[in-house]
């Protein structure tokens, strides 16, 4: 369950704050205008504020202002154009299709423009019913503009006063998702879970975690940090370091299960890591409440139980000159290493508690460090839009789908036997029809169910409640809920949005309960049209797979090289390493998200699902191995034979880099199945063993480095073989499609 759906955390989340902020602004502005003017004027101002609120997101202040101002100006222009064309029926139809196309083309600038696209289409659908004279159209647009600008000023003022609070909430959300990530890691030690399924679950959570960590970076690291932000910066960096340590905890879970299935040690590890996840949740909850966090979780029971088992194994080794019968040395080493890493995770969570309490100079940000590469960069260049005006562009195809679907929706509305409202059908199409089939499918189900429930609840409220003030109270609650759940549970937003519009209609036109049934039928018609057009000029996810797979391999290689340079230099400036790691994980998350969306598409459009799953997991494991090597060298710094370790790192990184190059070649030009073994022959050269001498064996980290280098090369081997299989399946799939 999403953390914000828990009542304990929802009231402190930025989702609830956003909903409350929007409701107070929109409803408050409407009541203020209504006190000095007529209801139609107040409702026009209300719609202007409501459209602007769609862009009221937790962003840096400058970005928020630019995006909301763009929304105000764009939506005002759409309002004026549609209002002027409304009296001329054929011209209105042409402009509706044209505006739909152009608004949908804005998606080319990324998902951050999706709310702007929806705002433009939303006001388009509400304005299409207006039949105004030219002076009335300009007055109507001016009132809309006034509402939008008034809400913009209100939202910026609130955001300025709450700018640190928003940072706390976004940082806390990243901590909650990291705690969820740790909880998934704990289940690897549960004998009842399937390892392959658990890896897939972990990688899916990585998508969410990467997104939330990026949101935290964008708010906390942008600009010059002030003294009041010191604690937040400390917590953010401690969170990122903890994340890297958690990555390094990957081990040979199958080996542990094989040799320790009959003991209680795996259950203890499982419980220990779950406690760590709950401990991290307590830090996140404290951050949401603007409080320092203090540890209240005890790990001593698990520590003592695991250390007792390790002591028994050591005693058995001392007495018999070997470990327990049938218990290989390797299994015990893996167990002890896993336990030590989990203890390190626990220690770092303790450091997170301390980081949340008080600022300690100096800050972990390097002086004069340019953090721009770590932050989201949004560029709105006309050339990008023009370059996408062709059928090869998925955005262009989406814009055509929307325009055609709205055209059909308008035609259907004109020929319905009852007093239909075409804007409701069009609005349903706009809400449901999204750039990907997966998003469209999800929105369709949520919209149908949400509208049905919302209409039923509204009918019940209107039957029992007649006082306008009480109805206004329900309208306020619905207005709070709409933005609160739009990004975490859209079904709840669909319920609240239906109630919001129906209550507004009833307040303007009392006793208009008959419109509820019409809304349900219009929603069903719009959903059918949107579903049908989701198959028109579709952009199936498999088309993007070759590009995404190549980007993962390229980012993987850059990450390996950056790690080698960092470890060999011994420098403390790890910004390049962190940047390469971030870009690699972003690429893996992007491929994973594409795979998840593809699973919602028709079966005949799904390509190499199992191979892709394994490819993603194996690339993810490379990050785990690299993180483990970095922390290993830090933990065993005493007596480290630097020249020999540098030689190993150089040779292993070169070997892995060559494998990744080979993987890219095989993806483009896969060998026939019968020659695959020869083309992707694994390389098991033991570099560490070949370099090792007596002086190296005395170093405490030598065996661990040996083992981790072997695991890294083994997973690189698998990536090569997987790339060949993916290339071959993609070729066959293209021929079939």
C-alpha positions as CSV (number, residue, x, y, z in Angstrom):
1,X,0.0,0.0,0.0
2,X,1.2,3.5,-0.8
3,X,2.4,5.2,2.3
4,X,0.1,8.2,1.8
5,X,-3.0,5.9,1.8
6,X,-2.3,5.2,5.4
7,X,-4.4,7.6,7.5
8,X,-1.4,7.9,9.9
9,X,0.8,9.4,7.3
10,X,-1.7,10.9,4.8
11,X,-2.5,14.0,6.8
12,X,1.2,14.9,6.9
13,X,1.9,14.2,3.2
14,X,2.3,16.7,0.5
15,X,-0.6,15.1,-1.3
16,X,-3.0,16.2,1.5
17,X,-1.4,19.6,1.8
18,X,-1.8,20.0,-2.0
19,X,-5.5,19.0,-1.8
20,X,-6.1,21.3,1.1
21,X,-4.2,24.2,-0.5
22,X,-6.2,23.8,-3.8
23,X,-9.6,23.6,-2.0
24,X,-9.0,26.6,0.1
25,X,-7.7,28.6,-2.8
26,X,-10.5,27.7,-5.3
27,X,-13.4,27.6,-2.9
28,X,-12.2,30.7,-1.0
29,X,-11.7,32.7,-4.2
30,X,-15.2,31.7,-5.4
31,X,-16.9,32.7,-2.2
32,X,-15.0,36.0,-2.1
33,X,-16.1,36.9,-5.7
34,X,-19.7,35.7,-5.0
35,X,-19.9,38.0,-2.0
36,X,-19.5,41.0,-4.3
37,X,-20.8,39.7,-7.7
38,X,-23.2,37.2,-9.3
39,X,-23.0,33.4,-9.3
40,X,-22.0,33.1,-13.0
41,X,-19.1,35.5,-12.5
42,X,-18.0,33.7,-9.4
43,X,-18.1,30.3,-11.2
44,X,-16.1,31.7,-14.2
45,X,-13.4,32.9,-11.8
46,X,-13.7,29.5,-10.0
47,X,-13.0,27.6,-13.2
48,X,-10.0,29.8,-13.9
49,X,-8.6,29.1,-10.5
50,X,-9.4,25.4,-10.9
51,X,-7.5,25.0,-14.2
52,X,-4.5,26.8,-12.8
53,X,-4.5,24.5,-9.7
54,X,-3.8,21.5,-12.0
55,X,-0.3,22.8,-12.3
56,X,0.1,23.5,-8.6
57,X,2.7,20.8,-7.9
58,X,5.6,20.5,-5.4
59,X,8.3,22.1,-7.5
60,X,11.0,24.7,-6.9
61,X,9.5,28.1,-6.7
62,X,10.8,29.4,-10.0
63,X,9.7,26.3,-11.9
64,X,6.3,26.5,-10.2
65,X,5.8,30.1,-11.2
66,X,6.8,29.5,-14.8
67,X,4.6,26.4,-15.2
68,X,1.5,27.9,-13.5
69,X,1.9,31.1,-15.5
70,X,2.1,29.1,-18.7
71,X,-1.1,27.3,-17.7
72,X,-2.9,30.6,-17.0
73,X,-1.9,32.1,-20.4
74,X,-2.5,28.9,-22.4
75,X,-5.9,28.1,-20.8
76,X,-7.1,31.8,-21.2
77,X,-6.2,31.7,-24.9
78,X,-8.1,28.4,-25.3
79,X,-11.1,29.8,-23.5
80,X,-11.2,32.9,-25.7
81,X,-10.7,30.9,-28.9
82,X,-13.4,28.4,-28.1
83,X,-15.8,31.0,-26.8
84,X,-15.5,33.1,-29.9
85,X,-16.0,30.0,-32.2
86,X,-18.9,28.5,-30.2
87,X,-21.8,30.3,-32.0
88,X,-20.5,29.0,-35.4
89,X,-21.1,25.2,-35.2
90,X,-18.7,24.0,-37.9
91,X,-16.0,26.4,-36.8
92,X,-16.3,25.2,-33.2
93,X,-15.8,21.6,-34.4
94,X,-12.7,22.5,-36.3
95,X,-11.2,24.4,-33.5
96,X,-11.9,21.7,-30.9
97,X,-10.1,19.2,-33.1
98,X,-7.2,21.6,-33.7
99,X,-6.8,22.6,-30.0
100,X,-7.0,18.9,-29.0
101,X,-4.2,18.0,-31.4
102,X,-1.9,20.9,-30.4
103,X,-2.5,20.4,-26.7
104,X,-1.6,16.8,-27.0
105,X,1.6,17.6,-28.9
106,X,2.8,19.3,-25.8
107,X,3.5,15.9,-24.3
108,X,6.6,15.8,-26.4
109,X,8.3,17.8,-23.6
110,X,7.8,15.0,-21.1
111,X,5.4,13.9,-18.4
112,X,5.7,17.2,-16.5
113,X,3.5,18.7,-19.3
114,X,0.7,16.1,-18.9
115,X,-1.1,18.3,-16.3
116,X,-0.8,21.3,-18.7
117,X,-2.2,19.3,-21.6
118,X,-5.1,18.1,-19.5
119,X,-5.7,21.7,-18.2
120,X,-6.0,23.0,-21.8
121,X,-8.3,20.2,-22.9
122,X,-10.3,20.5,-19.7
123,X,-11.1,24.2,-20.2
124,X,-11.7,23.5,-23.9
125,X,-14.5,21.0,-23.0
126,X,-16.1,23.4,-20.5
127,X,-16.0,26.4,-22.9
128,X,-17.6,24.5,-25.8
129,X,-21.0,24.9,-24.4
130,X,-20.7,28.7,-24.2
131,X,-22.7,30.6,-26.9
132,X,-21.5,34.2,-26.2
133,X,-21.3,37.3,-28.2
134,X,-17.9,38.7,-29.0
135,X,-17.9,41.2,-26.0
136,X,-19.2,38.5,-23.7
137,X,-16.5,36.1,-24.9
138,X,-13.8,38.7,-24.1
139,X,-15.4,39.4,-20.7
140,X,-15.7,35.7,-19.9
141,X,-12.0,35.2,-20.8
142,X,-11.0,38.2,-18.7
143,X,-12.8,36.8,-15.7
144,X,-11.1,33.4,-16.3
145,X,-7.7,35.1,-16.5
146,X,-8.4,37.0,-13.3
147,X,-9.3,33.7,-11.5
148,X,-6.1,32.1,-12.8
149,X,-3.8,35.0,-11.9
150,X,-5.5,35.3,-8.4
151,X,-4.9,31.6,-7.7
152,X,-1.3,31.9,-9.1
153,X,-0.6,34.7,-6.6
154,X,-2.2,32.7,-3.8
155,X,-0.4,29.5,-4.6
156,X,3.0,31.2,-4.9
157,X,2.5,33.0,-1.6
158,X,1.6,29.7,0.2
159,X,4.5,27.9,-1.5
160,X,6.9,30.6,-0.4
161,X,5.8,30.3,3.2
162,X,5.8,26.5,3.1
163,X,8.9,26.1,0.9
164,X,10.8,24.2,3.6
165,X,7.8,22.2,4.6
166,X,7.3,21.0,1.1
167,X,11.0,19.9,1.0
168,X,10.5,18.0,4.2
169,X,7.4,16.2,2.8
170,X,9.1,15.2,-0.5
171,X,12.2,14.0,1.3
172,X,10.0,12.0,3.7
173,X,8.3,10.4,0.7
174,X,11.7,9.2,-0.6
175,X,12.5,7.8,2.8
176,X,9.2,5.9,2.9
177,X,9.9,4.4,-0.5
178,X,13.4,3.4,0.6
179,X,11.9,1.8,3.7
180,X,9.6,-0.2,1.4
181,X,12.7,-1.1,-0.7
182,X,14.4,-2.5,2.4
183,X,11.3,-4.4,3.3
184,X,11.4,-6.2,-0.1
185,X,15.0,-7.0,0.5
186,X,14.1,-8.6,3.8
187,X,11.9,-11.2,2.0
188,X,14.9,-12.6,0.2
189,X,15.7,-14.3,3.5
190,X,12.2,-15.7,3.7
191,X,12.2,-19.4,2.6
192,X,8.6,-19.0,1.4
193,X,9.3,-16.4,-1.3
194,X,10.3,-17.1,-4.8
195,X,13.7,-15.5,-5.5
196,X,13.0,-14.7,-9.2
197,X,9.6,-13.1,-8.3
198,X,11.2,-11.2,-5.5
199,X,13.9,-9.7,-7.8
200,X,11.2,-8.5,-10.2
201,X,9.4,-6.9,-7.2
202,X,12.6,-5.2,-6.1
203,X,13.3,-3.8,-9.6
204,X,9.7,-2.5,-9.8
205,X,10.2,-0.7,-6.5
206,X,13.4,0.7,-7.9
207,X,11.3,2.6,-10.5
208,X,9.3,4.3,-7.7
209,X,12.3,4.9,-5.6
210,X,14.3,6.5,-8.4
211,X,11.4,8.9,-9.1
212,X,11.1,10.0,-5.5
213,X,14.8,10.4,-5.0
214,X,14.9,12.6,-8.0
215,X,12.1,14.8,-6.7
216,X,14.0,15.1,-3.4
217,X,17.2,16.2,-5.4
218,X,15.2,18.7,-7.4
219,X,13.9,20.5,-4.3
220,X,16.7,20.2,-1.8
221,X,19.9,20.5,-4.0
222,X,18.6,23.2,-6.3
223,X,20.0,26.7,-5.7
224,X,22.2,27.9,-2.8
225,X,21.3,26.0,0.4
226,X,20.4,28.1,3.4
227,X,21.2,27.5,7.0
228,X,17.7,26.2,7.6
229,X,18.2,23.6,4.9
230,X,21.3,22.0,6.5
231,X,19.4,19.2,8.3
232,X,17.5,18.3,5.1
233,X,20.7,18.2,3.1
234,X,22.3,16.0,5.7
235,X,19.3,13.6,5.7
236,X,19.2,13.5,1.9
237,X,22.8,12.6,1.5
238,X,22.6,10.1,4.3
239,X,19.6,8.5,2.6
240,X,21.6,8.2,-0.7
241,X,24.6,6.7,1.1
242,X,22.2,4.3,2.9
243,X,20.7,3.3,-0.5
244,X,24.2,2.5,-1.9
245,X,24.9,0.3,1.2
246,X,21.6,-1.5,0.7
247,X,22.6,-2.1,-2.9
248,X,25.8,-3.8,-1.7
249,X,23.8,-6.3,0.5
250,X,23.0,-8.4,-2.5
251,X,24.4,-11.9,-2.0
252,X,24.0,-15.5,-3.0
253,X,20.6,-16.0,-1.5
254,X,20.2,-19.5,-3.1
255,X,23.4,-20.6,-1.4
256,X,22.2,-19.4,2.0
257,X,18.8,-21.1,1.5
258,X,20.5,-24.3,0.5
259,X,22.7,-24.6,3.5
260,X,20.8,-22.8,6.3
261,X,17.2,-23.7,5.5
262,X,17.0,-25.9,8.6
263,X,18.4,-23.2,11.0
264,X,16.7,-20.2,12.4
265,X,19.4,-17.8,11.2
266,X,17.6,-16.8,8.0
267,X,14.5,-16.0,9.9
268,X,16.6,-13.8,12.2
269,X,18.1,-12.0,9.3
270,X,14.6,-11.5,7.8
271,X,13.3,-10.0,11.0
272,X,16.4,-7.9,11.5
273,X,16.0,-6.3,8.0
274,X,12.3,-5.8,8.5
275,X,13.0,-4.0,11.8
276,X,15.5,-1.8,9.9
277,X,12.7,-0.9,7.4
278,X,10.3,0.0,10.2
279,X,13.1,2.1,11.9
280,X,13.6,4.0,8.6
281,X,9.8,4.5,8.4
282,X,9.9,6.2,11.8
283,X,12.6,8.6,10.5
284,X,10.4,9.4,7.5
285,X,7.4,10.0,9.7
286,X,9.4,12.3,12.0
287,X,10.5,14.3,9.0
288,X,6.9,14.7,7.8
289,X,6.0,16.1,11.3
290,X,9.0,18.5,11.3
291,X,10.6,16.7,14.2
292,X,14.0,15.2,15.0
293,X,14.0,11.4,15.0
294,X,15.2,9.2,17.8
295,X,15.8,5.5,17.6
296,X,13.2,3.3,19.4
297,X,13.8,0.0,17.7
298,X,16.0,-2.6,19.4
299,X,18.0,-5.1,17.3
300,X,19.8,-6.8,20.2
301,X,17.7,-10.0,20.1
302,X,18.5,-10.6,16.4
303,X,22.1,-9.6,16.8
304,X,22.7,-12.0,19.7
305,X,20.9,-14.9,17.9
306,X,22.9,-14.5,14.7
307,X,26.2,-14.0,16.4
308,X,25.6,-17.1,18.4
309,X,25.2,-19.1,15.2
310,X,28.3,-17.6,13.8
311,X,30.2,-18.4,17.0
312,X,29.0,-22.0,16.8
313,X,30.3,-22.3,13.3
314,X,33.6,-20.8,14.3
315,X,33.9,-23.3,17.2
316,X,33.1,-26.2,15.0
317,X,35.9,-25.1,12.6
318,X,38.4,-24.8,15.5
319,X,37.7,-28.2,17.0
320,X,37.4,-30.3,13.8
321,X,39.7,-28.2,11.5
322,X,36.7,-27.9,9.3
323,X,33.2,-26.5,9.5
324,X,30.0,-28.4,10.3
325,X,29.7,-31.6,8.3
326,X,28.4,-30.8,4.9
327,X,28.8,-27.0,5.5
328,X,31.3,-25.5,3.0
329,X,33.5,-22.5,4.0
330,X,31.9,-20.4,1.2
331,X,28.4,-20.7,2.8
332,X,29.7,-19.5,6.2
333,X,31.6,-16.6,4.6
334,X,28.5,-15.5,2.7
335,X,26.4,-15.7,5.9
336,X,29.0,-13.7,7.9
337,X,29.4,-11.1,5.1
338,X,25.6,-10.7,4.8
339,X,25.3,-10.2,8.5
340,X,28.1,-7.6,8.6
341,X,26.4,-5.6,5.8
342,X,23.1,-5.7,7.5
343,X,24.7,-4.4,10.7
344,X,26.2,-1.6,8.6
345,X,22.8,-0.8,7.3
346,X,21.5,-0.6,10.8
347,X,24.4,1.7,11.8
348,X,23.7,4.0,8.9
349,X,20.0,4.2,9.9
350,X,21.3,5.3,13.3
351,X,23.4,8.0,11.5
352,X,20.2,9.1,9.7
353,X,18.5,9.6,13.1
354,X,21.4,11.8,14.1
355,X,21.3,13.7,10.8
356,X,17.7,14.6,11.4
357,X,18.4,16.1,14.9
358,X,20.9,18.9,14.3
359,X,23.1,20.4,11.6
360,X,26.8,19.4,11.7
361,X,29.3,21.4,9.7
362,X,30.5,21.0,7.0
363,X,27.6,20.1,4.8
364,X,28.1,17.0,2.6
365,X,27.8,19.2,-0.5
366,X,31.3,19.9,-1.9
367,X,32.1,23.7,-2.1
368,X,31.2,25.2,-5.4
369,X,29.9,21.8,-6.7
370,X,27.7,22.1,-9.7
371,X,24.6,20.0,-8.9
372,X,22.9,20.8,-12.2
373,X,23.6,17.4,-13.8
374,X,21.7,15.7,-10.9
375,X,18.6,17.9,-11.3
376,X,15.7,17.6,-13.7
377,X,16.3,20.0,-16.7
378,X,13.2,21.0,-18.6
379,X,13.7,22.7,-22.0
380,X,10.8,23.8,-24.1
381,X,12.3,24.1,-27.6
382,X,10.2,24.7,-30.7
383,X,12.5,22.5,-32.7
384,X,11.7,19.5,-30.6
385,X,8.0,19.9,-31.3
386,X,8.5,20.4,-35.1
387,X,10.8,17.4,-35.3
388,X,8.0,15.3,-33.8
389,X,5.5,16.1,-36.5
390,X,5.7,12.7,-38.3
391,X,4.1,9.3,-37.9
392,X,7.3,7.8,-36.5
393,X,6.8,10.0,-33.4
394,X,4.7,8.4,-30.6
395,X,3.6,11.8,-29.5
396,X,2.3,12.8,-32.9
397,X,0.4,9.5,-33.2
398,X,-1.1,10.2,-29.7
399,X,-2.1,13.7,-30.7
400,X,-3.9,12.3,-33.8
401,X,-5.6,9.7,-31.7
402,X,-7.0,12.3,-29.3
403,X,-8.1,14.6,-32.1
404,X,-9.9,11.8,-34.0
405,X,-11.5,10.4,-30.8
406,X,-12.8,13.9,-29.8
407,X,-14.2,14.3,-33.3
408,X,-16.2,11.1,-33.0
409,X,-17.3,12.0,-29.5
410,X,-18.8,15.3,-30.8
411,X,-20.6,13.5,-33.7
412,X,-22.0,10.9,-31.3
413,X,-23.2,13.6,-28.8
414,X,-25.1,15.4,-31.6
415,X,-27.2,12.3,-32.4
416,X,-28.1,11.0,-29.0
417,X,-31.9,10.8,-28.4
418,X,-31.7,12.5,-24.9
419,X,-30.5,16.0,-24.0
420,X,-26.9,15.1,-23.9
421,X,-24.0,17.2,-22.9
422,X,-21.3,16.8,-25.4
423,X,-18.7,18.3,-23.1
424,X,-19.0,15.4,-20.7
425,X,-18.4,12.8,-23.4
426,X,-15.4,14.8,-24.6
427,X,-14.1,15.2,-21.0
428,X,-14.3,11.5,-20.5
429,X,-12.3,10.9,-23.6
430,X,-9.7,13.5,-22.5
431,X,-9.4,11.9,-19.1
432,X,-9.1,8.3,-20.3
433,X,-7.1,8.5,-23.5
434,X,-3.4,8.7,-22.6
435,X,-0.1,8.4,-24.5
436,X,0.3,4.7,-23.6
437,X,-2.2,1.8,-23.8
438,X,-1.3,0.9,-20.2
439,X,-2.3,4.3,-18.8
440,X,-5.4,4.3,-21.0
441,X,-6.5,0.9,-19.7
442,X,-5.9,1.9,-16.1
443,X,-7.7,5.3,-16.4
444,X,-10.7,3.6,-18.1
445,X,-11.3,1.2,-15.2
446,X,-10.8,3.9,-12.6
447,X,-13.0,6.4,-14.5
448,X,-15.9,4.1,-15.0
449,X,-15.9,2.8,-11.4
450,X,-15.1,6.2,-9.9
451,X,-17.9,7.9,-11.8
452,X,-20.4,5.3,-10.9
453,X,-19.6,5.5,-7.2
454,X,-19.4,9.3,-7.4
455,X,-22.8,9.6,-9.0
456,X,-24.4,7.3,-6.5
457,X,-22.9,9.2,-3.5
458,X,-24.0,12.5,-5.0
459,X,-27.5,11.2,-5.5
460,X,-27.6,10.1,-1.9
461,X,-26.3,13.4,-0.6
462,X,-28.8,15.4,-2.7
463,X,-31.6,13.2,-1.5
464,X,-30.7,13.7,2.2
465,X,-29.1,17.2,2.2
466,X,-30.8,20.4,0.9
467,X,-29.1,23.2,2.7
468,X,-26.7,25.1,0.2
469,X,-24.2,25.6,3.0
470,X,-24.0,21.9,3.8
471,X,-23.7,21.1,0.1
472,X,-20.9,23.6,-0.1
473,X,-19.2,21.7,2.7
474,X,-19.4,18.5,0.7
475,X,-18.1,20.4,-2.4
476,X,-15.1,21.5,-0.3
477,X,-14.3,17.9,0.8
478,X,-14.5,16.7,-2.9
479,X,-12.3,19.6,-4.0
480,X,-9.7,18.5,-1.4
481,X,-9.8,14.9,-2.5
482,X,-9.4,15.5,-6.2
483,X,-5.8,16.7,-6.2
484,X,-4.9,14.7,-3.1
485,X,-5.3,11.3,-4.8
486,X,-4.6,12.0,-8.4
487,X,-1.1,10.6,-8.3
488,X,-1.6,7.8,-5.7
489,X,-5.1,6.4,-6.3
490,X,-6.8,7.9,-9.3
491,X,-10.0,5.9,-8.6
492,X,-10.6,8.1,-5.5
493,X,-10.0,11.2,-7.6
494,X,-12.6,10.0,-10.2
495,X,-15.1,9.6,-7.4
496,X,-14.4,13.1,-5.9
497,X,-14.3,14.8,-9.4
498,X,-17.7,13.4,-10.3
499,X,-19.1,14.6,-7.0
500,X,-17.4,18.0,-7.4
501,X,-19.0,18.7,-10.8
502,X,-22.4,17.3,-10.0
503,X,-22.6,19.4,-6.7
504,X,-21.5,22.5,-8.6
505,X,-24.3,21.9,-11.2
506,X,-26.8,21.4,-8.4
507,X,-25.7,24.6,-6.6
508,X,-26.1,26.5,-9.9
509,X,-29.3,24.7,-11.0
510,X,-31.2,23.4,-7.9
511,X,-33.1,20.1,-8.2
512,X,-31.1,19.0,-11.2
513,X,-30.7,15.4,-10.0
514,X,-31.9,14.1,-13.4
515,X,-28.5,15.0,-14.9
516,X,-26.8,12.2,-12.8
517,X,-28.2,9.4,-15.0
518,X,-27.2,11.3,-18.2
519,X,-23.6,11.7,-16.8
520,X,-23.3,8.0,-16.3
521,X,-24.4,7.2,-19.8
522,X,-22.1,9.9,-21.2
523,X,-19.2,8.5,-19.3
524,X,-19.9,5.0,-20.7
525,X,-20.0,6.4,-24.3
526,X,-16.8,8.4,-23.8
527,X,-15.1,5.3,-22.3
528,X,-16.1,3.2,-25.3
529,X,-14.8,5.8,-27.8
530,X,-11.5,6.2,-25.9
531,X,-11.0,2.4,-25.8
532,X,-11.7,2.0,-29.5
533,X,-9.2,4.8,-30.4
534,X,-6.5,3.4,-28.1
535,X,-6.0,0.9,-31.0
536,X,-5.8,3.6,-33.7
537,X,-2.2,4.6,-34.6
538,X,-1.0,2.9,-31.4
539,X,2.5,3.3,-29.9
540,X,3.2,-0.2,-28.6
541,X,5.9,-0.3,-26.0
542,X,8.0,-2.9,-27.8
543,X,9.0,-0.2,-30.4
544,X,11.1,1.6,-27.8
545,X,12.8,-1.5,-26.4
546,X,16.0,-1.6,-28.6
547,X,16.8,2.0,-27.8
548,X,16.2,1.5,-24.0
549,X,18.2,-1.7,-23.9
550,X,21.2,0.1,-25.6
551,X,20.9,3.0,-23.2
552,X,21.1,0.6,-20.3
553,X,24.2,-1.1,-21.7
554,X,25.9,2.3,-22.4
555,X,25.1,3.7,-19.0
556,X,26.3,0.5,-17.4
557,X,29.7,0.8,-19.1
558,X,30.1,4.5,-18.1
559,X,29.2,3.5,-14.5
560,X,31.8,0.8,-14.4
561,X,34.5,3.2,-15.8
562,X,33.6,5.9,-13.3
563,X,33.7,3.4,-10.4
564,X,37.2,2.2,-11.5
565,X,38.5,5.8,-11.8
566,X,37.1,6.6,-8.3
567,X,38.5,3.6,-6.6
568,X,41.9,3.8,-8.2
569,X,42.3,7.5,-7.5
570,X,41.2,7.2,-3.9
571,X,39.7,10.7,-4.2
572,X,36.8,11.9,-2.1
573,X,35.2,13.8,-5.0
574,X,32.7,11.1,-6.1
575,X,30.3,13.4,-7.9
576,X,31.0,11.8,-11.3
577,X,30.6,8.4,-9.8
578,X,27.2,9.4,-8.2
579,X,26.1,11.0,-11.5
580,X,27.0,7.9,-13.6
581,X,25.2,5.7,-11.0
582,X,22.1,7.9,-11.1
583,X,22.0,7.8,-14.9
584,X,22.5,4.0,-15.0
585,X,19.7,3.5,-12.4
586,X,17.4,5.9,-14.3
587,X,18.0,3.9,-17.5
588,X,17.2,0.6,-15.7
589,X,14.1,2.2,-14.2
590,X,13.0,3.5,-17.6
591,X,13.3,0.0,-19.2
592,X,11.5,-1.5,-16.2
593,X,8.7,1.0,-16.5
594,X,8.3,0.2,-20.2
595,X,8.2,-3.5,-19.4
596,X,5.5,-3.0,-16.8
597,X,3.4,-1.0,-19.2
598,X,3.9,-3.6,-21.9
599,X,2.4,-6.3,-19.7
600,X,-0.9,-4.4,-19.8
601,X,-1.0,-4.5,-23.6
602,X,-2.5,-7.2,-25.7
603,X,-0.6,-10.5,-25.6
604,X,0.4,-10.3,-29.2
605,X,2.2,-7.0,-28.5
606,X,4.3,-8.4,-25.7
607,X,7.9,-9.1,-26.6
608,X,10.4,-11.2,-24.7
609,X,8.9,-10.6,-21.3
610,X,11.0,-13.2,-19.5
611,X,14.2,-12.3,-21.2
612,X,13.7,-8.6,-20.4
613,X,13.0,-9.4,-16.8
614,X,16.2,-11.3,-16.5
615,X,18.2,-8.6,-18.4
616,X,16.9,-5.9,-16.0
617,X,17.7,-8.0,-13.0
618,X,21.2,-8.8,-14.2
619,X,22.0,-5.2,-14.9
620,X,20.6,-4.3,-11.5
621,X,23.0,-6.8,-9.9
622,X,25.9,-5.1,-11.6
623,X,25.1,-2.0,-9.5
624,X,25.0,-4.2,-6.4
625,X,28.4,-5.8,-7.1
626,X,30.0,-2.4,-7.8
627,X,28.5,-0.9,-4.6
628,X,29.7,-3.9,-2.7
629,X,33.3,-3.6,-4.0
630,X,33.4,0.1,-3.2
631,X,32.2,-0.5,0.4
632,X,34.5,-3.5,0.8
633,X,37.6,-1.4,0.0
634,X,36.4,1.2,2.4
635,X,35.8,-1.3,5.2
636,X,39.1,-3.2,4.7
637,X,41.3,-0.1,4.1
638,X,43.9,-1.2,6.6
639,X,46.8,-3.1,4.9
640,X,45.2,-2.8,1.4
641,X,47.7,-3.7,-1.3
642,X,46.9,-0.7,-3.5
643,X,48.9,-1.5,-6.6
644,X,47.5,-5.1,-6.9
645,X,43.9,-4.0,-6.1
646,X,44.2,-1.2,-8.8
647,X,45.5,-3.9,-11.3
648,X,42.5,-6.1,-10.5
649,X,40.1,-3.2,-10.8
650,X,41.6,-2.2,-14.1
651,X,41.4,-5.7,-15.6
652,X,38.0,-6.5,-14.3
653,X,36.5,-3.2,-15.5
654,X,38.1,-3.7,-18.9
655,X,36.8,-7.3,-19.1
656,X,33.3,-6.2,-18.1
657,X,33.4,-3.2,-20.5
658,X,34.3,-5.6,-23.4
659,X,31.4,-7.8,-22.4
660,X,29.0,-4.9,-22.5
661,X,30.4,-3.8,-25.9
662,X,29.8,-7.4,-27.1
663,X,26.3,-7.3,-25.7
664,X,25.5,-4.2,-27.8
665,X,26.9,-5.9,-30.9
666,X,24.8,-9.0,-30.3
667,X,21.7,-7.0,-29.7
668,X,22.0,-5.4,-33.2
669,X,23.3,-8.5,-35.0
670,X,22.3,-11.6,-33.0
671,X,23.9,-14.9,-34.0
672,X,21.8,-17.9,-35.1
673,X,20.7,-20.0,-32.2
674,X,23.1,-22.8,-32.9
675,X,26.1,-20.5,-32.8
676,X,25.1,-18.6,-29.7
677,X,27.3,-20.6,-27.4
678,X,30.4,-19.8,-29.4
679,X,29.5,-16.1,-29.8
680,X,28.7,-15.5,-26.1
681,X,31.2,-17.8,-24.5
682,X,31.5,-16.8,-20.8
683,X,34.9,-15.6,-19.5
684,X,35.8,-17.1,-16.2
685,X,39.4,-16.0,-15.9
686,X,40.2,-15.5,-12.2
687,X,42.0,-12.2,-12.4
688,X,42.2,-11.8,-8.6
689,X,43.5,-15.3,-8.1
690,X,46.1,-14.8,-10.9
691,X,47.5,-11.6,-9.3
692,X,47.3,-12.9,-5.7
693,X,50.5,-13.6,-3.7
694,X,51.4,-14.3,-0.1
695,X,51.3,-10.6,0.8
696,X,47.8,-10.2,-0.6
697,X,46.4,-13.2,1.2
698,X,47.2,-11.5,4.5
699,X,44.8,-8.7,3.6
700,X,41.4,-9.2,5.2
701,X,39.4,-8.3,2.1
702,X,41.2,-10.4,-0.4
703,X,38.8,-13.4,-0.5
704,X,35.8,-11.1,-0.5
705,X,37.2,-9.1,-3.4
706,X,37.9,-12.3,-5.3
707,X,34.4,-13.5,-4.8
708,X,32.7,-10.2,-5.7
709,X,34.8,-9.8,-8.9
710,X,33.8,-13.3,-10.0
711,X,30.1,-12.5,-9.4
712,X,30.5,-9.2,-11.4
713,X,32.0,-11.0,-14.3
714,X,29.5,-13.8,-14.1
715,X,26.6,-11.4,-14.3
716,X,28.3,-9.5,-17.2
717,X,28.5,-12.9,-19.0
718,X,24.7,-13.3,-18.4
719,X,24.0,-9.9,-19.8
720,X,25.9,-10.8,-23.0
721,X,23.9,-14.0,-23.4
722,X,20.7,-12.2,-22.6
723,X,21.4,-9.5,-25.2
724,X,21.9,-12.1,-27.9
725,X,18.6,-13.7,-27.0
726,X,16.8,-10.3,-26.9
727,X,18.2,-9.3,-30.3
728,X,17.1,-12.6,-31.8
729,X,13.6,-12.4,-30.4
730,X,13.2,-8.8,-31.4
731,X,14.2,-9.7,-35.0
732,X,11.6,-12.5,-35.1
733,X,9.0,-10.3,-33.5
734,X,9.4,-7.6,-36.0
735,X,9.0,-10.0,-38.8
736,X,5.9,-11.4,-37.3
737,X,4.3,-8.0,-36.6
